Every structure is written in structure tokens, then in C-alpha cells.
């Protein structure tokens, strides 16, 4: 006998209601069944291959995106802020990659004249290709068929990239200058020390909220499907909770169990590509989580709609 009952839920079961309602959805889906469906969707949608394809475009667009980010920072009212921003961003890269990325981006952004003309435009064009690849991956996760025109996809990718850049810069501002701002506000406000403690907690919590927003925004805007906006989804929480520990674990593995440094630039490229691949796989897995939950909610409502109309009549 096949194990069919594992992936089926009785119509009258309420085991899944309690946790799905936390995300604004109503369906009788136990979380264990949901996780099994997510895993099957990851395999059937070939998320491993999609993550590898996305990693190529993400790596190709990495340095152009930094150039765009440097141009944005150049217009901000902070003198010499770009080296601090770049140091903060590269801190989240694998250890062997950090010096290489820092030196390369620093050299690329020294010629400010080129950044303000054709160089900036071409960098934006190349950087949006990574967003396009993410768009295609999310379409696969949400079973959406792409019907948008080439230029509409490019303009949408530019807007999403700008949102990502502003999100990164806001998080950097809170982490880098939040201490000074909190101290100044604490000395010029009534609560004093209590306010400073609260501010120091918020300046670490808000970047996590921004990361959750960035993931939710990408999943809302990029796939070619109509989805209601939700501030918190299982997928966005999954990225926030899993990505940082995954990066730390990857760093520990590289530091203690590999000798990538012996291979020079090739080893650095391999480490960077692997880290980007892991990041993309996490993003696709998160999209599959939201997709399976939303499909279950639609199925539940369609199956129970006639019964509700009958009772109402």
C-alpha cells in the first residue's frame, strides 16, 4: 500500500490552522506535511540547477552592483563613507574572499568620472541581469509563466536593484552610525539611559527586519503572478534565520577543513561561487515554502467555499 495519507489532510482536520493563521493564511495543513511538499517541490522544480544558473549571473553582476552602490554612496552627505560601507558588506562574505572583493571593488571605484557616465549605465545594465535570473527562478518556484515584455522586466529589475541598494545602505547606517546617534539622542531625551539601551537593541533588530522586507519584496514583485503582500512569510523568516548561520558555518568549514588559499585566485573564485550558490538555494527554498503554503490555502478555500455558501443560505 502506498503512503498516500502522509501528503493528504482530512477536510475536517484543524491541525494546520493554528500555525498557518500566523501568516494570514487559513488551511488545514500540518507543518510536517508542508515540509514534505516543499522538499518535493524543490526536487521537481530542479532548484539545485536553478541555483547554479543564478549563481553565474549573480557572480557576473556582483562587481557592477558594487559600482552602482558606490555611485549612490557618492551622492550621500558623508565624506569618505564608501570604504566603510564596503568593509561592512564584505564582512559577510567568506573569509578567503573578503580581501579579494575589497581590493577589486576599491580599484574599480577609484575612477569616479567613469562611474557618472557610460560606466555607471553599463554597470546598472549588467547588475540587473542578476535580478532577472532571480525573477526566472521565482517564476519556477511559484509555477508562473513569464509573459512580460523584455523592457518591462529590465525596468522592474532596475527598481528592485535600487530597493536592495537602499536597504543595504540603511542597514549599514544603523549598524555603523547607530551607536553615535543613540548616544546623542539619549543625552538629549528624557528617558536617557533607558532610551540608549532600547536604541542599541533596535539598531540590530531593524537590519534583520530590513532583510525580511527585502526577501518579501522580491517574492512579491519579481514573479509573474498575483500575490497579496504579507510583511512576514515562512520563506522570509527562513532566509533571516538560516542565511546568517549558513554563512558562519561555511566560513568555519573553509577555515578549518579546506586549503582554498593554496589555489590563489581560482580558490577564491570557487569559494565565492559556492557561497553565492548556497545563498541562491536558500532563496529558492524560501520561495517554495511560500508557494506550497499559498497553494494549500487556495485549495482549502475552493473546497470549502460551496459549504460556506450553503450554510450562509
Secondary structure as UniProt FT lines:
FT   HELIX           4..7
FT   TURN            11..12
FT   TURN            15..16
FT   HELIX           17..20
FT   HELIX           21..23
FT   HELIX           31..44
FT   TURN            45..46
FT   HELIX           47..74
FT   TURN            79..80
FT   HELIX           82..90
FT   TURN            91..92
FT   HELIX           95..108
FT   HELIX           112..115
FT   TURN            116..117
FT   HELIX           118..141
FT   TURN            142..143
FT   HELIX           150..187
FT   HELIX           193..221
FT   HELIX           234..257
FT   HELIX           260..263
FT   HELIX           264..312
//
